[in-house]
Amino acid sequence: MTLDIALVSDQIAMGYLQPAFRERFPQARLHRIDTEVQELDALGEIEAVVCWSPPPGLLARMPRLRLVQSVGAGTDHITRDPALPDVPVRRIVDPDMADGMNAYVAWAVVHGQRHMGSYLESQRRAAWEEAPIEPPRLHRVGIAGLGVLGQSVARALLAIGYRVRGWSRSPKSDLPEGIEAFHGDAARAEFLAGCDTLVCLLPLTDDTRGILDASLFAQLPRGARLVNAGRGAHLVQEDLLAALESGQIASAVLDAFVEEPLPAAHPFWSHPRIIVTPHIATRTRPEAIARQTHDNLASL
């Protein structure tokens, strides 16, 4: 029997997965429903969906659906669909993902703390100008979200020499040695007050939606820096722009956005103290996604 697999997203083109899935599933029929291709004729035949942010209501139109496979570690982009059918939803488990996030966050923290933006501007003017040099041990990095990725990032930053603190909604055990841990709403203000750079790696829930807002920014030290490698919906965009204008936030590195791709006219693109990256903080290789999809189907 031929297997029908749909590669689905309302935010990105999924064609990059096709070679790996053709190799792993040589007898399968592959369908794309994404930002470039809309192959909707086979909805009644599809048994597995491999996706990032599937359009709400689409999965409910697939009566033979047996598996929904995320292409990332998170599944909130799937479970937010109120019409999600009662089928298994699986996430990617990928050790390389932690390494990728470690590298991205370390770069973002160092870029801000070592004034690399100023050096790039000086280079454009052919100006030999030094910015103040502060050792990492004097710079406090706060990580909001102490899941697998958050703890891995904490270890990487500690290894470089940064002072690291972390916050989670509930207590965490077996945290990296050297991290100062906070949890719950009662400890959030104390956590934020000691963050020279705040890194958001929280999951997206009803409680964390819009958490990066004016109230939170006001609790950070003046001139703090922000790195959002979590979800776009964590950030209240207008509040960030206002905090940058006032100087409460010195700079921001943003990898996730409410609307992706980020519209060409969005003010983030041209803001001198914002770095935009196109949701690439970390990424799982297509071969690993195809392999885990195969294994998850075999386990049903």
N, C-alpha and C positions, 0 to 999 in steps of 0.2 A: 504494500500500500504506500502511495506517495504521501510524503509529509509536506504540508504547506506552512511556511514560516513567513511572518510579516516583520519587516524592519520598520519601526514606527517612531516618528517624532514630529512635534509641531514647532520645533525650534532649530533643528539641524538637519543636514542632508545625511542619510544613513548609508549611502553608497560605499563608504569606506569599509564597511563590514562585509560586503558581498564576497570578495575573494576568499576570506577565511571561512565563511559559511558554506561556500560552494565546495571547498576542500573537505570540510568536516561533515557536510551533509550532501554528498554527491547526487543522491536521488531526490532531493527535496526540490520543491518549487518555492522560489524566493519572491516575495512581493515587497515593494517599497511604498510606504505612505508617509511622506515627509515633506520638507520644504521645497523639494524639487520634483518629486514624482508622486502621483496620486493614483495608485493601482487599487481601486476599490471593488473591482468586479468579483474578487474571490473571497469576500468577507465571510461567506457561509462555509468556506472550506478551511479556513486558517485554524491551526491547532496550537501554534506557539507564536507569541509576540515578543520580539526583542526590542526594547524601547528606551527612549529618554523623553519624558514629558509627552505621553500619548494624548491626543485630543480628547477632552472629556466626552464620554458617551460612546466613543468609537469601539471600545472593547466589548461593550454590551451588545454590539451588533454582530458578534462572532459566536454563533451557537455551538461550535465544535471546539472552542478554545479550552486548552488544558493547562497552559503555562504562560505566565507573564514574567519575562526576564528583564530586569534592569541592566543597563550597560554600565552602571556605576555602583558604588557601595550603598547609596541611599535609595529608598523606595517611596519617599514622600511625594515625588513627582507622579507616582502611579496611584497611591492610595488616596490622594486628594480628590479623585474622581468619585462623585456620589453614586454614579451608576456602575461602579466597578463590579464585575461578576464574581461569583464565589469560586475562584480558581486559585491555585497556588501562585504566590508572588515571590520571586527569588531575587536576591541581590548578588553582586559580584564580590567574591572574596579574593583579594589580590595583594600579595605582599609588596609588589612593585609600586602599588598605589601609595603606600605610606612613604616610600623613598621619594617618589615624585612630589608629594606634598611637603616633605621635609625640605627639599631643595627649593621649592617655590617660596615657602614662608621664610626660610633663612635668607634668600635673596631679598624678599620684600622688607624684612626687618633691617638688614644691613644697608639696603639702599636708602632707607630713611634715616637711620641712626648715624650713618657715616656721610650724610649730605651728598650722595652721589648725583642727585638732581642738580645741585648747585655746580658740581664739577662739569656736568654735561653742558650746562649753560655757559660756563666759563670757557669751555673748549670752543663753543660756537663763536665766541668773541676773541679767541686766541689770547685769553687772559690767564696768567699764572696766579691763581688765587687759592689760598688755603682756607678751609673751614675748620672750626674747632674739632679736635680729635678727642673723643671720649672713649675710654676702654669699655668693652662689653659688660664687664662686671658692675658698672655704674648705671647701666640701662636696664630698666625693668620691663620685661615682656609679659603681658597677661594673655592667657589663652582661655577664651570662653568656649567650653566644650571639651571634655576630657574623655572622649571615646577613644577608639583604637588610633585614629589619625591624630587626635589632639595629644595623646600621650606620646606618640612617636615624635611629633614635632617638638614637644617639650624636651625629650632626650637630645634631639639634634641641637636645639638652642643652648641647652646646658653644656653640651660638649664644646660649643664655640666659646662659652664663657659668659653668656647672658644670665642675668637673674630672672628666673621664671616663676610665675605664679599661675594658678589655674582656677577656673570656676566651673562648676557643674550644678545642675538643678538638684541632684541628690548626691550623697556621699559616695566617693570612689575608693576602692581598696587597691593595693599593689601599685600605687602611683610611683613614677620615677623618683629615685632618691634625689633630693635637692629641690624639688618643686614645693612651693608654698600653696597649699590647697584651701579653697573656700567652696562652700556649697549653700544653695538655697537663697531665697530672696533676702533673708535677714543679713547675709554676709556679702551681698553683691556690691553695695556701696563701698565697703572696706576694700574689696578686691579691686574695684575700678580706681579708687584713689591712688593705688600703687602701680598703675600701668602707664609707662612712658610710650609703649606701643601696645595696642589692643589687637589681638588676632581673633577673629570670629570663625570658629569651626563647629558651631552648634548645629544640631539637626533642626529641621523646620517643623515646628508644631504650632498649635494655636497659641501657646505661651510664648514662643520665641519669634513669632511673626511681628515684624516692626520693632524688634527689641533695640536695634541701633537707631535710636531717636534722640531728640533734643535733650530729653531728661537724662538719658545715659551719657551723652557727650558732656553734659554739664558736670557729671560726677568724675570725669577724668581730669588729670592735671592739665592745666592750660598748656596748649602746644603739643598735646599728645598726638600720636600717629595711629592710623587705622588700617588694618588689613582685613578685608572680607573675602575669605575663601570658602564661605559656607554657602548660603543661598541668597539670591537677589532679594527675596521677600523679607529677609532679616533687616534690610536697610530702608529707612525712610529717607528718600533721596533729597527732598527739599530741606530736611533738617541737616543733612550733611553739608549741603551747599551753604546754608546759613552759618554753620559752625566753622567752615573754612573761611568764610567772609569775616567773621568776628575774630579769628585767630584761636578760637578754642581748640580746633583741630588744625594741626600744622600741614598734614598731607594724608592722602589715602591711596592705597593700592586695592583695586576692586577687580574681582575675577568672576563674579556672578551678578546677574541683573534680573529684574522682574520681567523685562522683555528682552529676549535674545533671538537674533542678534540685536545688539544695542542700536537703536535708530541713528542714522547719520547726523540728524540735527540735535541729538541729545547734548546737553551742556557738559556732560562728563568728558566728552571727547576733547574739547578745547580748553578745559580747565587747567591752568598751569601747575596745580598742586594735586592733581589726580592722575594716576596711572591706570589705564584700562587694559586688561588682558581678556581674551575671548573664551572664558571658561576652560582654561587649559592648565590650571594649577596642578592637576594630576590626571592621568588618563590610562585606562586599561587597554592593553594591546588587543586587537581584534581576534587574534588566535586564542587568547585566554577567554574571551567572551564566548566564542563559538564552542570551545571545549566545555566550559561550565554549563552552557545551554544544553549541550548534548548529554552531559552527566545528569543534569536536573530532569530532563525528559526521561532518561532511562530509570530514574528513581521513582517515577510516578506509578 
